[in-house]
Amino acid sequence: MTGILGGKWTLPDFHPMGDVPTGVKLTSYSGEASDISAEQLQSYVSLVESGKLKLKVGPRFEFDRLQEAHKLMDNNLANGKIVIELV
């Protein structure tokens, strides 16, 4: 894992074309909040609220159970988007 949670921004000797197994997806995101306008975001929110856009939500975890959520994600057992609640 790379990024803030992984504590490293690069992986030495990592070759995506050879190291990522067939059928496994490698995704990345490097955007910012300014990449989408308030109007575009609201259109997505409205679609979700109206039920026209369905989101598959997986388990919910309070922030102090973040490590447990990561284990679930790492083992590909989330069955949807993991929600972390900040209370």
Biopython code that builds the backbone (N, CA, C, O; Angstrom):
import numpy as np
from Bio.PDB.StructureBuilder import StructureBuilder

atoms = [
    (1, "MET", "N", (0.848, -1.164, 0.000)),
    (1, "MET", "CA", (0.000, 0.000, 0.000)),
    (1, "MET", "C", (0.899, 1.233, 0.000)),
    (1, "MET", "O", (1.880, 1.310, 0.739)),
    (2, "THR", "N", (0.545, 2.177, -0.832)),
    (2, "THR", "CA", (1.286, 3.434, -0.851)),
    (2, "THR", "C", (0.374, 4.561, -0.395)),
    (2, "THR", "O", (-0.840, 4.390, -0.282)),
    (3, "GLY", "N", (0.965, 5.695, -0.140)),
    (3, "GLY", "CA", (0.193, 6.862, 0.265)),
    (3, "GLY", "C", (0.346, 7.132, 1.744)),
    (3, "GLY", "O", (1.228, 6.589, 2.409)),
    (4, "ILE", "N", (-0.517, 7.968, 2.236)),
    (4, "ILE", "CA", (-0.427, 8.394, 3.631)),
    (4, "ILE", "C", (-0.568, 7.202, 4.579)),
    (4, "ILE", "O", (0.205, 7.072, 5.528)),
    (5, "LEU", "N", (-1.548, 6.334, 4.328)),
    (5, "LEU", "CA", (-1.767, 5.204, 5.239)),
    (5, "LEU", "C", (-0.660, 4.177, 5.149)),
    (5, "LEU", "O", (-0.331, 3.535, 6.146)),
    (6, "GLY", "N", (-0.083, 4.010, 3.978)),
    (6, "GLY", "CA", (0.985, 3.039, 3.811)),
    (6, "GLY", "C", (2.327, 3.543, 4.286)),
    (6, "GLY", "O", (3.241, 2.755, 4.527)),
    (7, "GLY", "N", (2.454, 4.865, 4.424)),
    (7, "GLY", "CA", (3.704, 5.437, 4.896)),
    (7, "GLY", "C", (4.800, 5.510, 3.844)),
    (7, "GLY", "O", (5.919, 5.924, 4.146)),
    (8, "LYS", "N", (4.494, 5.115, 2.616)),
    (8, "LYS", "CA", (5.467, 5.161, 1.522)),
    (8, "LYS", "C", (4.749, 5.643, 0.276)),
    (8, "LYS", "O", (3.581, 5.322, 0.059)),
    (9, "TRP", "N", (5.447, 6.411, -0.539)),
    (9, "TRP", "CA", (4.835, 6.914, -1.768)),
    (9, "TRP", "C", (5.229, 6.087, -2.979)),
    (9, "TRP", "O", (4.600, 6.216, -4.029)),
    (10, "THR", "N", (6.232, 5.254, -2.872)),
    (10, "THR", "CA", (6.636, 4.388, -3.979)),
    (10, "THR", "C", (6.930, 2.992, -3.435)),
    (10, "THR", "O", (7.202, 2.809, -2.248)),
    (11, "LEU", "N", (6.868, 2.028, -4.325)),
    (11, "LEU", "CA", (7.220, 0.652, -3.979)),
    (11, "LEU", "C", (8.431, 0.270, -4.815)),
    (11, "LEU", "O", (8.347, 0.238, -6.043)),
    (12, "PRO", "N", (9.555, -0.021, -4.171)),
    (12, "PRO", "CA", (10.746, -0.381, -4.942)),
    (12, "PRO", "C", (10.543, -1.699, -5.685)),
    (12, "PRO", "O", (9.909, -2.619, -5.168)),
    (13, "ASP", "N", (11.076, -1.783, -6.878)),
    (13, "ASP", "CA", (11.023, -3.006, -7.686)),
    (13, "ASP", "C", (9.603, -3.492, -7.964)),
    (13, "ASP", "O", (9.372, -4.695, -8.087)),
    (14, "PHE", "N", (8.661, -2.574, -8.062)),
    (14, "PHE", "CA", (7.276, -2.923, -8.396)),
    (14, "PHE", "C", (7.053, -2.679, -9.883)),
    (14, "PHE", "O", (7.296, -1.583, -10.389)),
    (15, "HIS", "N", (6.590, -3.710, -10.571)),
    (15, "HIS", "CA", (6.348, -3.635, -12.009)),
    (15, "HIS", "C", (4.899, -4.057, -12.263)),
    (15, "HIS", "O", (4.609, -5.250, -12.358)),
    (16, "PRO", "N", (3.983, -3.080, -12.373)),
    (16, "PRO", "CA", (2.555, -3.396, -12.451)),
    (16, "PRO", "C", (2.186, -4.424, -13.515)),
    (16, "PRO", "O", (1.364, -5.302, -13.254)),
    (17, "MET", "N", (2.768, -4.336, -14.694)),
    (17, "MET", "CA", (2.381, -5.250, -15.767)),
    (17, "MET", "C", (2.746, -6.705, -15.444)),
    (17, "MET", "O", (2.074, -7.623, -15.912)),
    (18, "GLY", "N", (3.774, -6.918, -14.672)),
    (18, "GLY", "CA", (4.169, -8.275, -14.320)),
    (18, "GLY", "C", (3.751, -8.702, -12.929)),
    (18, "GLY", "O", (3.564, -9.891, -12.672)),
    (19, "ASP", "N", (3.603, -7.740, -12.025)),
    (19, "ASP", "CA", (3.328, -8.068, -10.628)),
    (19, "ASP", "C", (1.844, -8.158, -10.288)),
    (19, "ASP", "O", (1.473, -8.844, -9.336)),
    (20, "VAL", "N", (0.990, -7.477, -11.052)),
    (20, "VAL", "CA", (-0.445, -7.518, -10.762)),
    (20, "VAL", "C", (-1.046, -8.703, -11.517)),
    (20, "VAL", "O", (-0.961, -8.756, -12.744)),
    (21, "PRO", "N", (-1.653, -9.657, -10.799)),
    (21, "PRO", "CA", (-2.199, -10.849, -11.456)),
    (21, "PRO", "C", (-3.323, -10.507, -12.440)),
    (21, "PRO", "O", (-3.992, -9.483, -12.300)),
    (22, "THR", "N", (-3.515, -11.355, -13.409)),
    (22, "THR", "CA", (-4.603, -11.201, -14.362)),
    (22, "THR", "C", (-5.932, -11.195, -13.619)),
    (22, "THR", "O", (-6.151, -12.011, -12.724)),
    (23, "GLY", "N", (-6.805, -10.290, -13.982)),
    (23, "GLY", "CA", (-8.119, -10.206, -13.345)),
    (23, "GLY", "C", (-8.154, -9.319, -12.118)),
    (23, "GLY", "O", (-9.230, -9.066, -11.577)),
    (24, "VAL", "N", (-7.010, -8.842, -11.667)),
    (24, "VAL", "CA", (-6.945, -7.949, -10.511)),
    (24, "VAL", "C", (-6.832, -6.525, -11.034)),
    (24, "VAL", "O", (-6.094, -6.267, -11.985)),
    (25, "LYS", "N", (-7.557, -5.606, -10.421)),
    (25, "LYS", "CA", (-7.548, -4.225, -10.874)),
    (25, "LYS", "C", (-6.617, -3.386, -10.009)),
    (25, "LYS", "O", (-6.610, -3.500, -8.783)),
    (26, "LEU", "N", (-5.843, -2.552, -10.665)),
    (26, "LEU", "CA", (-4.985, -1.594, -9.983)),
    (26, "LEU", "C", (-5.543, -0.216, -10.293)),
    (26, "LEU", "O", (-5.589, 0.189, -11.454)),
    (27, "THR", "N", (-5.962, 0.499, -9.275)),
    (27, "THR", "CA", (-6.538, 1.820, -9.487)),
    (27, "THR", "C", (-5.742, 2.860, -8.717)),
    (27, "THR", "O", (-5.021, 2.551, -7.768)),
    (28, "SER", "N", (-5.893, 4.083, -9.149)),
    (28, "SER", "CA", (-5.244, 5.182, -8.437)),
    (28, "SER", "C", (-6.100, 6.431, -8.551)),
    (28, "SER", "O", (-6.962, 6.535, -9.424)),
    (29, "TYR", "N", (-5.854, 7.354, -7.676)),
    (29, "TYR", "CA", (-6.543, 8.639, -7.716)),
    (29, "TYR", "C", (-5.560, 9.690, -7.264)),
    (29, "TYR", "O", (-4.916, 9.549, -6.224)),
    (30, "SER", "N", (-5.449, 10.727, -8.034)),
    (30, "SER", "CA", (-4.525, 11.793, -7.659)),
    (30, "SER", "C", (-5.167, 13.159, -7.801)),
    (30, "SER", "O", (-4.471, 14.165, -7.940)),
    (31, "GLY", "N", (-6.478, 13.199, -7.766)),
    (31, "GLY", "CA", (-7.187, 14.461, -7.941)),
    (31, "GLY", "C", (-7.396, 15.202, -6.636)),
    (31, "GLY", "O", (-6.918, 14.808, -5.572)),
    (32, "GLU", "N", (-8.127, 16.284, -6.766)),
    (32, "GLU", "CA", (-8.437, 17.124, -5.606)),
    (32, "GLU", "C", (-9.911, 17.495, -5.629)),
    (32, "GLU", "O", (-10.595, 17.288, -6.632)),
    (33, "ALA", "N", (-10.391, 18.035, -4.535)),
    (33, "ALA", "CA", (-11.797, 18.423, -4.438)),
    (33, "ALA", "C", (-12.177, 19.415, -5.526)),
    (33, "ALA", "O", (-13.331, 19.447, -5.954)),
    (34, "SER", "N", (-11.234, 20.217, -5.976)),
    (34, "SER", "CA", (-11.538, 21.220, -6.992)),
    (34, "SER", "C", (-11.746, 20.609, -8.377)),
    (34, "SER", "O", (-12.111, 21.325, -9.310)),
    (35, "ASP", "N", (-11.523, 19.302, -8.531)),
    (35, "ASP", "CA", (-11.712, 18.644, -9.820)),
    (35, "ASP", "C", (-13.182, 18.521, -10.211)),
    (35, "ASP", "O", (-13.494, 18.288, -11.379)),
    (36, "ILE", "N", (-14.074, 18.674, -9.257)),
    (36, "ILE", "CA", (-15.509, 18.558, -9.526)),
    (36, "ILE", "C", (-16.199, 19.794, -8.955)),
    (36, "ILE", "O", (-15.912, 20.224, -7.837)),
    (37, "SER", "N", (-17.096, 20.343, -9.729)),
    (37, "SER", "CA", (-17.802, 21.549, -9.268)),
    (37, "SER", "C", (-18.883, 21.169, -8.260)),
    (37, "SER", "O", (-19.283, 20.009, -8.163)),
    (38, "ALA", "N", (-19.337, 22.152, -7.526)),
    (38, "ALA", "CA", (-20.418, 21.922, -6.565)),
    (38, "ALA", "C", (-21.670, 21.423, -7.278)),
    (38, "ALA", "O", (-22.398, 20.585, -6.747)),
    (39, "GLU", "N", (-21.919, 21.935, -8.473)),
    (39, "GLU", "CA", (-23.093, 21.510, -9.239)),
    (39, "GLU", "C", (-22.971, 20.042, -9.671)),
    (39, "GLU", "O", (-23.946, 19.292, -9.608)),
    (40, "GLN", "N", (-21.785, 19.639, -10.107)),
    (40, "GLN", "CA", (-21.581, 18.242, -10.507)),
    (40, "GLN", "C", (-21.749, 17.316, -9.308)),
    (40, "GLN", "O", (-22.397, 16.274, -9.409)),
    (41, "LEU", "N", (-21.169, 17.693, -8.184)),
    (41, "LEU", "CA", (-21.307, 16.877, -6.972)),
    (41, "LEU", "C", (-22.770, 16.770, -6.574)),
    (41, "LEU", "O", (-23.240, 15.686, -6.227)),
    (42, "GLN", "N", (-23.496, 17.883, -6.620)),
    (42, "GLN", "CA", (-24.906, 17.865, -6.239)),
    (42, "GLN", "C", (-25.718, 16.969, -7.163)),
    (42, "GLN", "O", (-26.669, 16.325, -6.722)),
    (43, "SER", "N", (-25.349, 16.921, -8.444)),
    (43, "SER", "CA", (-26.098, 16.048, -9.360)),
    (43, "SER", "C", (-25.940, 14.583, -8.948)),
    (43, "SER", "O", (-26.899, 13.816, -9.038)),
    (44, "TYR", "N", (-24.749, 14.183, -8.500)),
    (44, "TYR", "CA", (-24.547, 12.812, -8.017)),
    (44, "TYR", "C", (-25.314, 12.568, -6.723)),
    (44, "TYR", "O", (-25.944, 11.524, -6.554)),
    (45, "VAL", "N", (-25.257, 13.531, -5.815)),
    (45, "VAL", "CA", (-25.978, 13.404, -4.546)),
    (45, "VAL", "C", (-27.474, 13.245, -4.812)),
    (45, "VAL", "O", (-28.138, 12.417, -4.188)),
    (46, "SER", "N", (-27.996, 14.041, -5.737)),
    (46, "SER", "CA", (-29.422, 13.966, -6.064)),
    (46, "SER", "C", (-29.792, 12.612, -6.661)),
    (46, "SER", "O", (-30.851, 12.068, -6.349)),
    (47, "LEU", "N", (-28.926, 12.062, -7.517)),
    (47, "LEU", "CA", (-29.187, 10.739, -8.089)),
    (47, "LEU", "C", (-29.231, 9.668, -7.007)),
    (47, "LEU", "O", (-30.069, 8.768, -7.054)),
    (48, "VAL", "N", (-28.335, 9.763, -6.037)),
    (48, "VAL", "CA", (-28.329, 8.797, -4.931)),
    (48, "VAL", "C", (-29.581, 8.972, -4.080)),
    (48, "VAL", "O", (-30.237, 7.995, -3.721)),
    (49, "GLU", "N", (-29.908, 10.219, -3.761)),
    (49, "GLU", "CA", (-31.088, 10.477, -2.923)),
    (49, "GLU", "C", (-32.376, 9.995, -3.586)),
    (49, "GLU", "O", (-33.284, 9.522, -2.903)),
    (50, "SER", "N", (-32.461, 10.111, -4.911)),
    (50, "SER", "CA", (-33.674, 9.700, -5.618)),
    (50, "SER", "C", (-33.730, 8.195, -5.858)),
    (50, "SER", "O", (-34.766, 7.665, -6.260)),
    (51, "GLY", "N", (-32.615, 7.507, -5.610)),
    (51, "GLY", "CA", (-32.571, 6.067, -5.834)),
    (51, "GLY", "C", (-32.199, 5.683, -7.252)),
    (51, "GLY", "O", (-32.167, 4.497, -7.580)),
    (52, "LYS", "N", (-31.915, 6.666, -8.103)),
    (52, "LYS", "CA", (-31.535, 6.374, -9.489)),
    (52, "LYS", "C", (-30.094, 5.882, -9.590)),
    (52, "LYS", "O", (-29.738, 5.198, -10.550)),
    (53, "LEU", "N", (-29.287, 6.217, -8.630)),
    (53, "LEU", "CA", (-27.901, 5.737, -8.581)),
    (53, "LEU", "C", (-27.738, 4.969, -7.280)),
    (53, "LEU", "O", (-27.824, 5.542, -6.194)),
    (54, "LYS", "N", (-27.505, 3.684, -7.396)),
    (54, "LYS", "CA", (-27.377, 2.810, -6.230)),
    (54, "LYS", "C", (-25.907, 2.683, -5.837)),
    (54, "LYS", "O", (-25.048, 2.464, -6.691)),
    (55, "LEU", "N", (-25.632, 2.816, -4.582)),
    (55, "LEU", "CA", (-24.287, 2.615, -4.057)),
    (55, "LEU", "C", (-24.286, 1.354, -3.221)),
    (55, "LEU", "O", (-25.141, 1.167, -2.355)),
    (56, "LYS", "N", (-23.331, 0.498, -3.484)),
    (56, "LYS", "CA", (-23.211, -0.730, -2.699)),
    (56, "LYS", "C", (-22.343, -0.399, -1.484)),
    (56, "LYS", "O", (-21.124, -0.265, -1.585)),
    (57, "VAL", "N", (-22.997, -0.275, -0.353)),
    (57, "VAL", "CA", (-22.293, 0.061, 0.874)),
    (57, "VAL", "C", (-21.988, -1.220, 1.627)),
    (57, "VAL", "O", (-22.864, -2.057, 1.842)),
    (58, "GLY", "N", (-20.746, -1.357, 2.020)),
    (58, "GLY", "CA", (-20.316, -2.509, 2.798)),
    (58, "GLY", "C", (-20.452, -2.212, 4.282)),
    (58, "GLY", "O", (-21.331, -1.454, 4.692)),
    (59, "PRO", "N", (-19.606, -2.792, 5.061)),
    (59, "PRO", "CA", (-19.683, -2.613, 6.510)),
    (59, "PRO", "C", (-19.293, -1.208, 6.950)),
    (59, "PRO", "O", (-18.598, -0.477, 6.243)),
    (60, "ARG", "N", (-19.757, -0.865, 8.122)),
    (60, "ARG", "CA", (-19.434, 0.430, 8.730)),
    (60, "ARG", "C", (-18.546, 0.193, 9.953)),
    (60, "ARG", "O", (-18.742, -0.760, 10.708)),
    (61, "PHE", "N", (-17.582, 1.069, 10.127)),
    (61, "PHE", "CA", (-16.662, 0.976, 11.258)),
    (61, "PHE", "C", (-16.507, 2.343, 11.893)),
    (61, "PHE", "O", (-16.444, 3.356, 11.196)),
    (62, "GLU", "N", (-16.445, 2.373, 13.200)),
    (62, "GLU", "CA", (-16.054, 3.608, 13.872)),
    (62, "GLU", "C", (-14.557, 3.782, 13.648)),
    (62, "GLU", "O", (-13.843, 2.809, 13.406)),
    (63, "PHE", "N", (-14.088, 5.013, 13.730)),
    (63, "PHE", "CA", (-12.700, 5.331, 13.397)),
    (63, "PHE", "C", (-11.705, 4.508, 14.203)),
    (63, "PHE", "O", (-10.649, 4.142, 13.686)),
    (64, "ASP", "N", (-12.021, 4.210, 15.458)),
    (64, "ASP", "CA", (-11.069, 3.452, 16.271)),
    (64, "ASP", "C", (-10.944, 1.990, 15.834)),
    (64, "ASP", "O", (-10.106, 1.256, 16.358)),
    (65, "ARG", "N", (-11.779, 1.563, 14.870)),
    (65, "ARG", "CA", (-11.695, 0.206, 14.311)),
    (65, "ARG", "C", (-11.136, 0.230, 12.881)),
    (65, "ARG", "O", (-11.376, -0.688, 12.097)),
    (66, "LEU", "N", (-10.387, 1.296, 12.554)),
    (66, "LEU", "CA", (-9.860, 1.473, 11.204)),
    (66, "LEU", "C", (-8.969, 0.312, 10.769)),
    (66, "LEU", "O", (-9.021, -0.099, 9.611)),
    (67, "GLN", "N", (-8.158, -0.218, 11.672)),
    (67, "GLN", "CA", (-7.286, -1.341, 11.314)),
    (67, "GLN", "C", (-8.101, -2.566, 10.911)),
    (67, "GLN", "O", (-7.729, -3.283, 9.983)),
    (68, "GLU", "N", (-9.196, -2.803, 11.597)),
    (68, "GLU", "CA", (-10.078, -3.927, 11.255)),
    (68, "GLU", "C", (-10.685, -3.726, 9.861)),
    (68, "GLU", "O", (-10.806, -4.676, 9.089)),
    (69, "ALA", "N", (-11.060, -2.502, 9.552)),
    (69, "ALA", "CA", (-11.606, -2.190, 8.225)),
    (69, "ALA", "C", (-10.565, -2.447, 7.142)),
    (69, "ALA", "O", (-10.886, -2.979, 6.080)),
    (70, "HIS", "N", (-9.323, -2.069, 7.413)),
    (70, "HIS", "CA", (-8.247, -2.291, 6.439)),
    (70, "HIS", "C", (-8.013, -3.783, 6.208)),
    (70, "HIS", "O", (-7.788, -4.208, 5.075)),
    (71, "LYS", "N", (-8.065, -4.567, 7.265)),
    (71, "LYS", "CA", (-7.881, -6.014, 7.108)),
    (71, "LYS", "C", (-8.976, -6.600, 6.228)),
    (71, "LYS", "O", (-8.711, -7.450, 5.377)),
    (72, "LEU", "N", (-10.203, -6.143, 6.436)),
    (72, "LEU", "CA", (-11.321, -6.609, 5.631)),
    (72, "LEU", "C", (-11.101, -6.252, 4.162)),
    (72, "LEU", "O", (-11.318, -7.075, 3.273)),
    (73, "MET", "N", (-10.668, -5.018, 3.921)),
    (73, "MET", "CA", (-10.403, -4.557, 2.568)),
    (73, "MET", "C", (-9.253, -5.351, 1.947)),
    (73, "MET", "O", (-9.346, -5.795, 0.803)),
    (74, "ASP", "N", (-8.170, -5.528, 2.704)),
    (74, "ASP", "CA", (-6.999, -6.245, 2.197)),
    (74, "ASP", "C", (-7.326, -7.684, 1.825)),
    (74, "ASP", "O", (-6.722, -8.245, 0.911)),
    (75, "ASN", "N", (-8.282, -8.282, 2.533)),
    (75, "ASN", "CA", (-8.672, -9.667, 2.260)),
    (75, "ASN", "C", (-9.836, -9.753, 1.263)),
    (75, "ASN", "O", (-10.396, -10.827, 1.042)),
    (76, "ASN", "N", (-10.191, -8.606, 0.667)),
    (76, "ASN", "CA", (-11.242, -8.534, -0.350)),
    (76, "ASN", "C", (-12.573, -9.085, 0.169)),
    (76, "ASN", "O", (-13.256, -9.832, -0.532)),
    (77, "LEU", "N", (-12.935, -8.714, 1.396)),
    (77, "LEU", "CA", (-14.158, -9.219, 2.015)),
    (77, "LEU", "C", (-15.176, -8.131, 2.324)),
    (77, "LEU", "O", (-16.145, -8.383, 3.040)),
    (78, "ALA", "N", (-14.976, -6.931, 1.800)),
    (78, "ALA", "CA", (-15.850, -5.812, 2.147)),
    (78, "ALA", "C", (-17.228, -5.916, 1.499)),
    (78, "ALA", "O", (-18.220, -5.492, 2.092)),
    (79, "ASN", "N", (-17.302, -6.476, 0.285)),
    (79, "ASN", "CA", (-18.577, -6.586, -0.443)),
    (79, "ASN", "C", (-19.278, -5.241, -0.607)),
    (79, "ASN", "O", (-20.503, -5.168, -0.516)),
    (80, "GLY", "N", (-18.528, -4.197, -0.844)),
    (80, "GLY", "CA", (-19.067, -2.862, -1.028)),
    (80, "GLY", "C", (-18.092, -1.846, -0.475)),
    (80, "GLY", "O", (-17.011, -2.196, -0.003)),
    (81, "LYS", "N", (-18.478, -0.598, -0.536)),
    (81, "LYS", "CA", (-17.639, 0.471, -0.020)),
    (81, "LYS", "C", (-17.647, 0.444, 1.504)),
    (81, "LYS", "O", (-18.712, 0.397, 2.120)),
    (82, "ILE", "N", (-16.487, 0.473, 2.102)),
    (82, "ILE", "CA", (-16.362, 0.507, 3.550)),
    (82, "ILE", "C", (-16.610, 1.931, 4.024)),
    (82, "ILE", "O", (-16.071, 2.881, 3.456)),
    (83, "VAL", "N", (-17.409, 2.077, 5.044)),
    (83, "VAL", "CA", (-17.731, 3.390, 5.600)),
    (83, "VAL", "C", (-17.028, 3.526, 6.945)),
    (83, "VAL", "O", (-17.178, 2.678, 7.824)),
    (84, "ILE", "N", (-16.262, 4.597, 7.096)),
    (84, "ILE", "CA", (-15.616, 4.902, 8.374)),
    (84, "ILE", "C", (-16.355, 6.062, 9.000)),
    (84, "ILE", "O", (-16.449, 7.138, 8.409)),
    (85, "GLU", "N", (-16.879, 5.850, 10.187)),
    (85, "GLU", "CA", (-17.658, 6.887, 10.866)),
    (85, "GLU", "C", (-16.754, 7.687, 11.794)),
    (85, "GLU", "O", (-16.038, 7.127, 12.624)),
    (86, "LEU", "N", (-16.802, 8.990, 11.639)),
    (86, "LEU", "CA", (-16.076, 9.891, 12.513)),
    (86, "LEU", "C", (-17.082, 10.501, 13.482)),
    (86, "LEU", "O", (-17.934, 11.300, 13.093)),
    (87, "VAL", "N", (-16.970, 10.113, 14.739)),
    (87, "VAL", "CA", (-17.930, 10.594, 15.734)),
    (87, "VAL", "C", (-17.276, 11.500, 16.733)),
    (87, "VAL", "O", (-17.939, 11.997, 17.644)),
]
sb = StructureBuilder()
sb.init_structure("model")
sb.init_model(0)
sb.init_chain("A")
sb.init_seg("    ")
for serial, (resi, resn, name, xyz) in enumerate(atoms, 1):
    if name == "N":
        sb.init_residue(resn, " ", resi, " ")
    sb.init_atom(name, np.array(xyz, "f"), 0.0, 1.0, " ", f" {name:<3s}", serial, name[0])
structure = sb.get_structure()
